């Protein structure tokens, strides 16, 4: 069984999607061991508790230094013992010590939106609203994705994988 620690900062829609996919069997042999938020008021903590998942807030504001916060975060993760850490809308800077402690075991579910859609004010649905304002091409298959990448001049572009209500996924690229 794959043990997850999910790190969040806000409403937790991505967390809820993971919870739902585990519940309906789409994601198998996986358990969310804990949800950690840097924001004590994150609705994601309520979502976790409603699903019976231990939830904890570890906020940098509660520590005198960033190093103290990082140590508390690492201690909590060590206690949980995750196989994989999922950054599901986590807005805190991940400490280098954490990356070193969990090599190849941290995944950010929004990585393709950075650096094009990040910075002050870019969190939650605001990120996706801004993405949708941009000229984006929707690709319905891996074959079309590869064709697009091969045909696109090598310049910065954003690539995102979204799940539609139908359960099918689509890839979106922005040159």
C-alpha positions in Angstrom: 0.0 0.0 0.0 1.4 3.4 -1.0 1.4 5.8 1.9 0.8 9.5 1.0 1.3 12.7 2.9 -0.6 15.5 1.1 0.5 19.1 1.6 -2.0 21.9 1.0 -2.5 25.6 1.6 -6.1 26.4 0.6 -9.5 24.9 -0.2 -8.3 21.5 -1.0 -10.1 20.8 -4.3 -7.1 18.7 -5.5 -7.0 16.9 -2.2 -10.7 16.1 -2.6 -10.1 14.7 -6.0 -7.5 12.4 -4.6 -9.8 11.4 -1.7 -12.6 10.7 -4.2 -10.4 8.7 -6.6 -9.1 6.5 -3.7 -12.7 6.0 -2.5 -14.1 5.0 -5.9 -11.1 2.6 -6.6 -9.6 4.6 -9.5 -6.5 5.0 -7.4 -5.8 1.6 -5.8 -3.5 0.4 -3.1 -3.0 3.9 -1.8 -3.8 5.6 1.5 -3.6 9.2 2.6 -1.8 8.9 5.9 -2.0 12.6 6.7 -2.7 16.1 5.3 -0.4 18.9 6.3 -1.2 22.6 5.8 0.8 25.7 6.4 -2.5 27.5 6.8 -4.5 26.9 9.9 -7.7 28.1 8.2 -7.3 26.0 5.1 -10.6 24.3 4.2 -8.5 21.4 3.0 -8.0 20.5 6.7 -11.8 20.1 7.1 -12.0 18.0 3.9 -9.4 15.7 5.4 -11.1 15.4 8.8 -14.5 14.7 7.1 -12.8 11.8 5.2 -11.3 10.5 8.4 -7.7 11.5 7.5 -5.5 13.0 10.2 -4.9 16.7 9.5 -2.4 19.1 11.0 -1.5 22.7 10.5 2.2 23.5 10.7 2.6 27.2 10.0 5.8 29.2 9.6 4.1 31.9 11.6 4.3 29.7 14.7 8.1 29.5 14.6 10.8 32.1 15.4 12.8 31.1 12.3 12.2 29.4 9.0 14.7 26.7 10.1 12.6 25.9 13.1 9.5 25.6 10.8 11.4 23.4 8.4 12.5 21.1 11.3 9.0 20.8 12.6 7.7 20.0 9.1 10.4 17.4 8.6 9.7 15.9 12.0 6.0 15.5 11.2 6.8 13.9 7.8 9.2 11.5 9.5 6.5 10.6 12.0 4.1 9.9 9.1 6.6 7.9 7.1 5.2 8.6 3.6 6.2 6.7 0.5 5.2 9.8 -1.5 4.6 13.5 -0.7 1.9 15.1 -2.8 2.1 18.9 -3.1 -1.6 19.6 -3.8 -1.8 23.4 -4.0 1.0 23.8 -1.4 2.1 27.4 -1.3 5.0 27.1 1.1 8.6 26.9 -0.2 9.8 23.4 0.2 13.0 23.3 2.2 16.1 21.7 0.6 16.4 19.4 3.5 13.0 17.9 2.6 14.0 17.4 -1.0 17.2 15.7 0.2 15.2 13.5 2.8 12.7 12.4 0.2 14.5 12.0 -3.2 12.2 11.2 -6.0 9.3 10.9 -3.6 7.8 14.4 -3.9 5.3 15.3 -6.6 3.8 18.7 -7.3 0.5 18.3 -9.1 0.7 21.9 -10.6 4.3 21.9 -11.8 3.5 22.7 -15.4 1.9 26.0 -14.5 5.2 27.3 -13.1 6.9 29.7 -14.1 4.2 31.0 -16.4 1.4 31.3 -13.8 2.9 31.9 -10.4 3.7 34.7 -7.9 1.7 37.0 -5.8 -2.0 36.3 -6.1 -1.6 33.0 -8.0 -3.2 30.3 -5.9 -6.3 28.1 -6.1 -8.7 28.7 -8.9 -7.0 32.1 -9.7 -4.2 30.2 -11.4 -6.6 28.2 -13.6 -8.7 31.3 -14.4 -5.5 33.0 -15.7 -4.5 29.9 -17.7 -7.9 29.9 -19.4 -7.4 33.5 -20.5 -4.3 32.5 -22.4 -4.2 31.0 -25.9 -4.1 27.3 -25.1 -4.4 24.3 -27.3 -6.3 21.3 -26.0 -4.8 18.0 -27.0 -6.9 14.8 -26.7 -4.2 12.2 -27.0 -0.5 11.5 -26.3 0.0 11.2 -30.0 -1.3 14.7 -30.6 0.8 15.9 -27.6 4.0 14.5 -29.1 3.2 16.0 -32.5 2.6 19.4 -30.9 5.8 19.3 -28.9 7.8 18.3 -32.0 6.3 21.1 -34.1 6.7 23.8 -31.4 9.8 25.9 -31.5 11.8 25.5 -28.3 10.5 28.4 -26.2 8.8 28.7 -22.9 5.4 27.2 -22.8 3.1 25.9 -20.1 1.8 22.4 -20.1 -1.0 21.3 -17.7 -2.9 18.1 -17.2 -6.5 18.6 -16.1 -9.2 16.1 -15.3 -12.6 16.8 -16.8 -15.9 15.9 -15.0 -16.2 13.0 -17.5 -13.2 11.4 -15.8 -11.1 11.7 -19.1 -8.1 13.9 -18.9 -6.9 16.5 -21.3 -3.5 18.1 -21.8 -3.3 21.8 -22.3 -0.3 23.5 -23.7 0.4 27.2 -24.1 3.1 28.3 -26.5 
